[in-house]
Amino acid sequence: MIIIGIAGGTGSGKTTVVNKIMSVIPEGHVAVLGQDSYYQDNSKVSFEERQKVNYDHPRSIDFELLIQHINDLKAGKKIHEPIYSYLTHSRTDDYKVIHPKDVIIIEGILVFTNEELRSLCDIKIFVHADADERLIRRMRRDITERGRDINEVLNRYETMLKPMHNQFIEPTMKYADIIVPIGGDNVVAIDVLASMIKDKLKT
């Protein structure tokens, strides 16, 4: 089993990189764990309080459960990945069954902030993109997909997202085995990654 960690700032193109990697791996041989599925379970906290949580801080992630699930997959066990609702800012009662695969991809902005999680990754990829481009992508996604208004998105960017990116996310670039500039539009980098993964699968 190959564990691939993919980190980078919000809106950097991580999901695009994940999808392109999946397109070159034989169907049924890869599973993806999204960091956002592992936000701390705040269901017992009021909605107003959940809205104030800094979801760009490492404390917002239930790394203990995520690491446990990765170890379970490595041991050949299936897992129940939580399903998180961006509308209610909490976990739902549903879950997604993930079975062990040849390739497990862990994707999220804070993936490399946890030392134990980093140590489980066989390949660490950091997706890098211009800050303005990332902000534009974040605005489009949060407004169209997550029901946010523009003032909320900009306020969160200024007070949480940007400071957290500078403090926690950008510094983890140093842990990456490969840095992919220009996000998911870097065709050459994606091809190199695909070849590397294929070679590891053969061995």
C-alpha positions in Angstrom: 0.0 0.0 0.0 1.2 3.5 -0.9 0.1 6.4 1.2 0.2 9.8 -0.6 -0.2 13.0 1.3 -1.3 16.1 -0.7 -1.3 19.5 1.0 -1.3 23.1 0.0 -3.2 26.3 0.5 -6.9 26.5 0.1 -7.8 26.9 -3.6 -4.3 25.8 -4.7 -5.6 23.0 -6.9 -5.2 20.0 -4.6 -8.4 18.4 -5.7 -7.4 18.8 -9.4 -4.1 17.1 -8.7 -5.9 14.3 -6.8 -8.3 13.7 -9.7 -5.5 13.6 -12.3 -3.5 11.1 -10.2 -6.6 9.0 -9.9 -7.1 9.1 -13.7 -3.8 7.3 -14.2 -4.2 4.6 -11.5 -6.3 1.5 -12.5 -9.9 1.8 -11.3 -10.6 0.2 -8.0 -7.0 0.6 -6.8 -7.1 4.0 -5.1 -9.1 5.6 -2.3 -9.1 9.2 -1.1 -9.5 10.5 2.4 -10.4 14.1 2.7 -9.0 16.1 5.6 -12.3 18.0 5.8 -14.1 14.8 6.7 -12.1 14.7 9.9 -13.1 18.1 11.4 -13.6 17.7 15.1 -17.1 16.6 16.0 -18.7 19.9 17.2 -22.3 18.6 17.0 -22.9 19.2 20.7 -21.9 22.9 20.3 -24.5 25.5 19.3 -24.6 26.5 15.6 -23.5 30.0 16.5 -20.5 28.7 18.3 -19.7 26.3 15.4 -19.7 29.3 13.0 -16.9 30.9 15.1 -14.6 27.9 15.0 -11.3 28.5 13.1 -11.4 25.7 10.6 -8.0 26.6 9.2 -6.2 25.8 12.5 -4.7 22.4 13.1 -6.8 22.1 16.3 -9.9 21.9 14.1 -8.8 18.5 12.8 -9.4 15.1 14.5 -5.9 13.8 13.6 -6.3 11.0 16.1 -9.2 9.5 14.2 -7.6 10.1 10.8 -4.4 8.4 11.8 -6.3 5.5 13.3 -8.2 5.1 10.1 -5.0 5.1 8.0 -3.4 2.5 10.3 -6.6 0.4 10.0 -6.5 0.5 6.2 -2.8 -0.5 6.3 -3.8 -3.4 8.5 -6.4 -4.5 5.9 -9.5 -3.3 7.7 -12.3 -1.2 6.2 -13.1 2.2 7.8 -16.1 4.4 8.2 -15.0 7.9 7.1 -17.1 10.7 8.7 -19.3 12.9 6.4 -19.1 16.6 7.3 -21.7 19.2 6.5 -20.5 22.7 5.5 -24.0 24.0 6.0 -24.3 23.0 9.7 -20.5 23.0 10.5 -20.8 19.5 12.0 -20.5 15.8 11.2 -23.6 14.1 10.0 -24.9 10.8 11.2 -23.8 9.2 7.9 -20.4 7.8 6.9 -18.6 6.5 3.9 -17.2 3.0 3.9 -13.6 2.9 2.6 -11.9 -0.4 1.8 -8.1 -0.9 1.8 -6.6 -0.1 -1.7 -3.1 -0.2 -3.3 -3.0 3.6 -3.1 -4.5 5.8 -0.4 -4.5 9.6 -0.9 -4.9 12.0 2.0 -5.7 15.5 0.9 -6.1 18.7 2.8 -4.5 22.0 3.7 -3.3 20.9 7.2 -2.2 17.3 6.3 1.5 18.1 6.9 1.1 20.0 10.1 0.9 16.7 12.1 4.2 14.9 12.4 2.7 11.4 13.0 0.5 11.8 9.9 3.5 12.9 7.8 5.5 9.9 8.9 2.7 7.6 7.5 3.0 9.2 4.0 5.3 7.5 1.4 5.0 10.4 -0.9 4.4 14.0 0.2 3.1 16.5 -2.4 2.6 20.3 -1.8 0.5 22.1 -4.3 1.5 25.7 -4.6 -0.5 28.5 -6.3 -0.5 32.3 -6.3 -2.4 33.9 -3.3 -4.7 35.9 -5.4 -5.7 32.9 -7.5 -6.3 30.9 -4.4 -8.6 33.6 -2.9 -10.6 33.8 -6.2 -11.1 30.0 -6.2 -12.0 30.0 -2.5 -14.6 32.7 -3.0 -16.2 30.8 -6.0 -16.3 27.6 -4.1 -17.7 28.9 -0.8 -20.4 31.0 -2.5 -21.6 28.5 -5.0 -21.0 25.2 -3.1 -21.2 26.1 0.5 -23.9 28.8 0.7 -21.6 31.5 2.0 -22.0 35.2 1.2 -19.1 37.3 -0.1 -18.7 39.4 3.0 -18.4 36.2 5.2 -15.8 34.7 2.8 -13.7 37.9 2.8 -13.9 38.3 6.5 -12.9 34.7 7.2 -10.0 35.1 4.7 -8.7 38.2 6.4 -9.1 37.0 10.0 -8.4 33.3 9.8 -7.5 31.8 6.4 -4.6 34.1 5.5 -3.0 34.2 9.0 -3.3 30.4 9.3 -1.9 29.9 5.9 1.2 31.9 6.7 1.6 30.4 10.2 0.8 26.7 9.6 0.3 25.8 6.0 3.0 27.5 3.9 5.8 26.4 6.3 4.9 22.7 5.7 6.1 23.0 2.1 9.6 22.1 3.5 8.3 18.6 4.3 7.2 17.9 0.7 9.0 15.4 -1.5 7.5 17.2 -4.5 6.2 20.7 -4.9 3.7 21.2 -7.7 3.6 24.9 -8.8 0.7 26.4 -10.7 -1.6 23.9 -9.0 -3.4 21.3 -11.0 -2.6 23.0 -14.3 1.0 21.8 -14.2 0.8 19.0 -16.7 4.5 18.1 -16.5 4.4 17.8 -12.7 1.3 15.6 -12.9 3.0 13.3 -15.5 6.1 13.0 -13.3 3.9 12.1 -10.3 2.0 9.5 -12.3 5.2 7.8 -13.4 6.5 7.8 -9.9 3.4 6.2 -8.5 3.2 3.6 -11.3 6.9 2.7 -10.6 6.2 2.3 -6.8 3.1 0.1 -7.6 5.2 -2.2 -9.8 7.7 -2.7 -7.0 
